[in-house]
Amino acid sequence: MRDYAAETEKRIQFIRDALAEAHADGIIIGNSGGKDSALVMILCKMACENTESIIIPCSSKRNFTIDKDDGMEVAEKFGIKTRVLDITPQKELAMEALSGITELNQQAITNLAPRLRMLSLYAVGASENRLVAGTGNASEYHMGYFTKWGDGAFDLNPIADLTATEVFEYLRYLDAPAAVIEKAPSAGLFEGQTDEDDMGVTYAAIDKYITTGEANEHDKAIIDRYHARSGHKRRPALRYGE
């Protein structure tokens, strides 16, 4: 287990350095009500008093109930000012407009919410001179389990090197609300969705594999497949001449 007291000091300094370099006045974070955003919110608030979050529900019922409630519980416990922005109308408008030029498949529809959330966060960030904090962990990054130009976009990410297992450990160390630690990780993209059901492999198996190289044949095949097909998400956009 990491020395989370020392980790906290280093991550606070990382956040403060990023703010100073950008001459930014504060930080804005998308508050999903999940483990990753909870940890990022807590760390950013420790580093910068002017840290705020936005809960951005979209379509899914759990966005407006359990996720919103859990996100508010974390925000209230750690004194993080939080706003709520329902982007369901924006998603419906985008779908209506796009249907005039193409037939949207389910993947395209699923990716609309994360990209609209990031559009919202950057609009607030630009208006208030805030940096947008990313909330993806190392396990999701390895699997490519994030939306390109959606939750994969950010100005700084203070938990990028932590596995999902370590995120849970860190939250326990920081005494985060039990609700965000105990519930099944989910992007909340549709009713009943969980990360592990989507991927067909547990975070425990992913973390063991990326830290030790050990996995059973079934899990290894899934993890390797996800990693291979998502390589384009982890590299910079292709630029001619570079």
Salt bridges, closest charged atoms under 4 A:
GLU7 OE2 - ARG2 NH1 3.28
GLU7 OE2 - LYS10 NZ 3.78
GLU7 OE1 - ARG11 NH2 2.65
ASP36 OD2 - LYS35 NZ 3.24
GLU49 OE2 - LYS45 NZ 2.88
GLU52 OE1 - ARG83 NH2 2.76
GLU52 OE2 - ARG130 NH2 3.01
ASP67 OD1 - ARG62 NH2 2.80
ASP67 OD1 - LYS183 NZ 3.03
ASP70 OD2 - LYS183 NZ 2.94
GLU128 OE1 - ARG83 NH2 2.84
GLU128 OE1 - ARG130 NE 2.62
ASP161 OD2 - ARG2 NH1 3.26
ASP161 OD1 - ARG11 NH1 2.81
GLU166 OE2 - ARG2 NE 2.89
ASP175 OD2 - LYS77 NZ 3.23
GLU214 OE1 - LYS208 NZ 3.93
ASP219 OD1 - HIS218 ND1 3.05
ASP224 OD2 - LYS220 NZ 2.74
GLU242 OE2 - ARG239 NE 2.83
